[in-house]
């Protein structure tokens, strides 16, 4: 195959890939799971199909999957948090417990997951310690949990919006220099950056 043929073959792959991406739609609950995933998991649990049922029992008894989970992050319900103090245990618990709600419909799980998510709604500052995108990526578990809980009627609309606002504080912007000039501080009293900025406009 000569260069011309290789070039057109590569071009065709790009066109086909772009078409496939354009046809792909985000379907709630989205991110790592679809409703079909949950339907399949619930069916396996109901039928006690192995090895899936045993895996579910192990997941259910995990400390991070319990509706009685006690939060450990000292910065929950505050406005400022250093990146190295972001407690992945609380984020893991929010995600696990949200999954348990999707699998069981038990509102005790829903209430706990929402309580954990809401406890981070007030954040307006996450310090830039370390490599921003790597440190801030811990939050994906909390975002996954929020997506799973979006249908829960007990999650107040104002709290949902507060979570959305927190994620993008101080707002969407393509001006990276605005971040570097005004917000890139280890000093939390000067820093004004939450996860959106550190994860997506920093490095």
Secondary structure as GFF3:
##gff-version 3
##sequence-region A 1 203
A	DSSP	alpha_helix	3	23	.	.	.	ID=ss1
A	DSSP	alpha_helix	35	47	.	.	.	ID=ss2
A	DSSP	alpha_helix	52	61	.	.	.	ID=ss3
A	DSSP	three_ten_helix	63	65	.	.	.	ID=ss4
A	DSSP	beta_strand	80	81	.	.	.	ID=ss5
A	DSSP	three_ten_helix	83	85	.	.	.	ID=ss6
A	DSSP	alpha_helix	88	104	.	.	.	ID=ss7
A	DSSP	alpha_helix	107	118	.	.	.	ID=ss8
A	DSSP	beta_strand	125	126	.	.	.	ID=ss9
A	DSSP	alpha_helix	132	136	.	.	.	ID=ss10
A	DSSP	three_ten_helix	137	139	.	.	.	ID=ss11
A	DSSP	alpha_helix	140	148	.	.	.	ID=ss12
A	DSSP	three_ten_helix	149	151	.	.	.	ID=ss13
A	DSSP	alpha_helix	157	168	.	.	.	ID=ss14
A	DSSP	alpha_helix	176	182	.	.	.	ID=ss15
A	DSSP	alpha_helix	195	200	.	.	.	ID=ss16
###
